[in-house]
Amino acid sequence: MKSDARWCALVALLALSAAGPRLGAEPQTYAVDPGRSRVRIHLDRAGLVKFMGHAHDIDVPVADGRVEVVDGDPARSTVALRFEAARLALVPGSESAGDVPTIEGRMRGPEVLDVARYPEIAFVSRSVRTVATEGHLSRVVVSGTLTLHGRSVPVEVPLDVERVAEGGIEARGETSLNLRDLGIEPPSVAGVVKVANRFRLELDVRATAKTATGPVDPKAGASAQGRGSTGR
């Protein structure tokens, strides 16, 4: 009888293991490191003028953010990032020095980002799914909401996520979006469109694991999302 009882207990343990992660599994929280993270926008020229100039590359400094990871249960993982619109700036060398103040002023003004009315940009995930895993590297797809220029739009970003030394993670990936979907008309000069509607967003985000007593802002990204709307 004792042997049968031990056998039943072993079968039950194996069944629980096969069923997946424990319902009570707690997420590991990571604080995004703004100094080691990089988000960049690549804007192409449009129409005939694309032969007369080069594309614009724009740095989007990360203000703060957090990532929560549940091992073995990616659907419960979350991502939140917050940016300050006024800090967007041309990548040094991507435009002639004399033109930089004019271009950045127009980018931050009411025609494009309108930073006076919409000072924050935020991304908050809705779902995370794993596509493939190999060792410390995972390919995931993060679906969420990007709030910018007073609009909240759905965004899907494929990312390569890697566990790095000292308990951190690094996520790299890119996606393409349309300016008009964000309520921004591609800027033009004398009626000639000089910037393409479609642009590329490139992310390289690094985060460090936090202990239970570590300082993490639980509202990262959420405040800007709350102020966004679904249209103008």
N, C-alpha and C positions, 0 to 999 in steps of 0.2 A: 504493500500500500504506500509506504514511504517513497519507494522508487517511482510509482505512478504519479504521486504528488509532485516530486521533483521534475518529472518529465512534463507534466502539465504546466508547471511554472516556467520552464524553459521555452515551451511553445508559445506561451503568452508573451514572454519577453521579446522573442523574435518577431511576433506579430506586431507589437508596439513599435519596434525598431523599423520594420518595413513600412509602417503607416506614415512615417515622416517625422518632422520635428514635433517636440512637445508643445502643447497649446500654451503652456506658461513660459516658453522661451522668451527671454528678455533681449531687446535690441542693444547692440553696441553703438554708442553715440560717437561720432567723429565731428570735430570742429574744423571747418574749412580754413585753410591758411591763406589769407589774402596775398601775402608777400610771395608765396610760392605757386600761386594759381594764376592762370592766364586765360582770358576769354577774348577772342578777336573776331571782328566783323570784316568780311571781305566784300567790298562793293565794286561791281564791274561797271565799265562805261557802257552806254547803250547806243544803238543805231550807228550812224556813220561816224559819230564823234569818237567811237571806241578806237579808231585808228589815229586819232589826234592826241591821245593822252593815255595815261595809265590808270589803273584801278586805285581806289582808296582802301587803305587798311586802317582799321580803327581799333584801338585798345579799349576794352571794357573792364576796368578794375573791379574786382570783387570786394564789396564792402564787408559782408559776412555771410555765413551760411552754416548748414549742418547736414550731416548724412547719418541716417540710422540704418544699420544692417542687422538683419536677423539671419544667422547662419542656417542654411538648409531651407529657408522659407522666404525667398526674395520678394514675394508678393506683399509681405509686411514691411519691406524696407521703404525708406522715404528719403527725399532730397529736397532741400530748400536753399535757394540762393537769393541774395539781395544785392542790388547795384545802385549807385548814385548817378543819375543821368548826367549831371553837370561835370562828372569826371571823365566822361568819354572823350578821347583825344586821338588825333591822327598818330599813327605809328611814325616815329622819327625817320625821316628819309623817304617816306612814301609820297611826299608832296614838297614842292619848293618852299623854302623857309618863309619867303615873302608872302605866300598865299595861305599859310597855315592859320593865322589869326582870322582871316575872312571866312575860310571854310569852316573852322571850328565854331565861330560865332553864328554862322548860318545853321549849322548842325544842331546847336543848342537852343536856337531861337524858335519862335512860334511856328515857323514853316515846317520844321522837322520834329525834333524831340520835345520842344516846348517845355524846357526844364522848370520854368517858373510855375507852371500849372501841374506838371507831372514829374516831381523831383526824384521818384524812385522807380526802378525796374525790378521785377521779381519773377522768379520761377519757383513753382511748388509742384512736386510730383503728385500724380494720382495713382500710378501703378508702376511696378518694376517687374520685368520678366527676364529670366535667364535664357539665352539662346544657346550658349555653349560654355563649357568649363574645362580648363586644362591647367592642372597644377594651381599656382597662385593667381592665374589670369582667368577672368570671366568676361564673356561678351553678354551684355545686357541691353535691353531697350527700355528707356525711361519715358513714360508718357506723362505729361503734366500740362500746366497752364502757365503761359508767359504773359505777364501784365506789363504793358508798355504803352505810353502815349494815351492813357485812358482806356485802353482796350485789353481784354483778356482773351487770348486765343489758344487753342489746343496745339501742343508741340510734342513731337516724338523724336527722341535723340538716341541713336545707338552709341554705346560706350564700351570701351575696353577698360575693365576695372582690375587693378592689380594690387595685391597686398605687398607693401614695401617694408623696409626695415623700421624698427622702433615703433611697431604697432600702427602704422599709418596705411592709407590707401591712396591710389592715384587713379583718376578716371580721365580718359582721353577719347574724344570723338568729335563729330561735326554733323550739322544738318543744314538744310536750305529752307529759307522762308521768303515771303513776299512783303515788300514794304507796304503795299496797299492793304494787305490783310491786317496790318497794324495801324491803319488809319493814316499812313504817311504817303503823300504823293511824291514820286521820285523827283528830286530837285532838277530844275531846268534853268537855262540862261537864254534870254531872248526867245522864249518859246521852244527851244530845242532841248529835248530831254538828254541830260548828260550822265545820269545814273540809272542803271538797270533796275527794274522792279524786283527781280530775284537776287537774293544775296546769300552768302554762306556764313554760318556761325560756327566757329571752331572753339572747342573747350579743352583745357588741360587743368584739371582741378585736383588739388592735393589737400588731404585732410589728415588730422592727427587724432588718435583715439583719446577719449576723455574718460576719466574715472567718474564715479558717482558724485564726487565733490568738485569736479572740474567746472570752470565757468563756461557755460554754453547758453547762448541767447535763444530761448524757446520760441521767440517771435520772429526769427530770421525769415524774411521773405513773406511772412503772413500779413504784415501790416500793409505792404504795398498791394498785395492781392486783394485785400479787403476794400481798398480805395478804388480799385479798377472797376470798369463797367464792361458790358458786353457790346457796347457800341457807342457811337457819338450822338 
